[in-house]
Amino acid sequence: VGDIAKAFHILQTAFREDNDNVEVRQDLERLAAATSNWNDVLQEYGNVAQRQRDPKIACDWWVRLGKLYAKTGHDNHASTALSQALALDGNRIDAISELSDVVQRLGDYKEYARLLTKHVDLEKNGARKLELLREQARVYRKELDDEEKATELYRKVIALDPADEEAVASLEKSYRADSRWNDLATLFDRCISHTELEEEKGRYRHALADLYADELDEPHRAISQYESLLKLNGDDMRALKGLERLYDAAGHHEDYLKVLDQRISSAGSDQEKIAIYRRLAKEWESQGGGLAKTAEYLEKIDELGGATDETNKTLVRVYWELHDFDKLVAAYQRQIERAERPQEKAGILAAMGKVYEEHLKDTEKASEIYAQLSDLEKDNI
């Protein structure tokens, strides 16, 4: 007949006669919401809870009462009721979970962290346990300012899930701040072993290689990690640069030169290629029998338009030593084109003419060069 208030009182009477009837309780709570009679329901539930002599039944009612207090915005009363439940059964997970939410809202983070610890110990579901451990670690770090405890908890997360991104990132930050390089290396190594995504695996290998090279002074281990990265991606510039630096420092010249060669194909610009070619030329010049390779790399520099006066002077010297006189006169010609002072040009023409005359046995070309030299000298008397 539309008299909700009367219906509520009838249900209230029915509840007093049979408070175990789930349907009656549900209808009573539904009408309490419609009539704003929550206080009456809360009082009824409290009376039932206090009358119980069986601890298990009493615990059920205190939990029910606590949840209803929380639902209706009475967190302090909810805390009291749920604490009563836990005094009767300290392992009651639903009470611990509800009370955790309540004390968090009340801002009691020390108690919140304690309840999370209890919940973690009792929780059987692996995914839920991980979620609780992460939350507990966050609370100790952000709310309780206890970095040591947060780190301990994130280590527990890693023990359950070695590739957990939040825990890895947090532990990495903590270990770096404290210079705990061996712990950080162990963390990265574990991540490599348990991460399935190749991209993530590569990221951890890079981090581990850098760590071995820069902090732990274990270049052989760093080299091993960089080499593993290159097997997966031969154009991995970061790995190539790392190996280049380590091979050079260790005096592994052959490996160093191979890496520089690999870097050419991965270079992003001509200027970068020119810089690498210069280093290759310098390295090969210091190797026995390496002059031909030196000339090859210097020629590549010239092809890319990066030759300097010093480049050409080196090429002249190398061609002399190789007895490659055809290329030598070509190098002389480039020097002449770049020379600005007449005296400098004259010296180069004289040397060039001598090569044609004595080594290439080309008297006609030698005469031509000497004629150019004579004209130059007449013009600049």
C-alpha positions, 0 to 999 in steps of 0.5 A: 500500500506504499507505507514503507515506514510501516513495512520497515517496522514489520521487518524489524519485528520479524528480524527480532524473532528470527535474526538468522533469516538472510532474506529478512536482513536483506529486506530490512537493510533495503528499507533502511536505505529507503527510509534512512533508518540505518541507526535502527538497523545498526542498533538491532545488529549491535544488540544481537552481537552483544547477546551472542555466547558462541564466539564464531556466531558473535564474530559473524555479527561483529563483522556484519555490524562493522561492514554496515557501519563502514557502508553508512560512513561511521568509520570510527564505529566500524573500527570498533566493531571489526576490532571486536570481531578480530578479538574473537577470531584474529584470522578472519580475513574479511574483517581484516580486509574491511578494517584495513580500508577503514583505518586507511580512510581514518589516516592511521597508516601504522595500523593499516600497515600492521593489518596488511602484514596480517592479511599477507600472512593469511592470504592464499591467493598468489595474485592477491598476496602480491597486490597486498605486498605492493600496497604495504611497500607503498605505505611504508615508503610514502606514508611511514617514510620507512625506506628500509621496510619498503625495500624488504617488502619489494624483495618479497614481491620479487621472490614471488614475481621476479619480473614485477615492474613496480618492485624492480623499479623501486628496488633499482632506485633504492639500490642505486641510492645506496650504491648497492651494486651487487644487489642491483646486478642480482636483481637485473640478472633475475629479471633477465632469467624470468622476463619473457618479452625480448624487449624487456630482456634487452633493457635489463641486459643493457642495464646489467652490462652498464653496471658491470662496466661502470660500477662493478669494474667487471669488464669481462662480464660487461662484454659478455652482456653486450655481446649477447645483445649484439647476437639479438640485434647486430645494429644495437648502437648502445651495445656497440658503443659499450663494446668499443669502449671496453675492447679499447680499454682492454687492448683487444685491438682486433675485437675493437676494430671489428666493433668499429666496423659494425658501427659504420652500418649503424651510424646515423649520419655521415659525420658520425661515419667520418669520425669512426673512419678516422679512428679505424684509420688510426688504429690500423696504422698502428697495427703491423701490416695495417697500412692498406686498411688505413688507406681504405678508411682515409679514402672513405673519409674523402668520398664522404667529403670529410678529408682535411689537409691532415687526412691528405698528408697521411694518405701521401705518407701511407701511399709512399710506404705502400709504394702505391704511386698511382694513388700517391699522385692522385693524393698530391693532386688533391693537395694542390687543389687545396693549397693556398700558398704558391710555395706550398703548391710548388713543393707538391708539384716537385714531389709529384713530378719526381714520382711520375719520373722515377717511379711511374716512368711516365716522362711525358706526365713528369714533363707536364708537371715540371712545366706547371712548376716552372710557370708557377715559379715565374708567376711568383718571382 
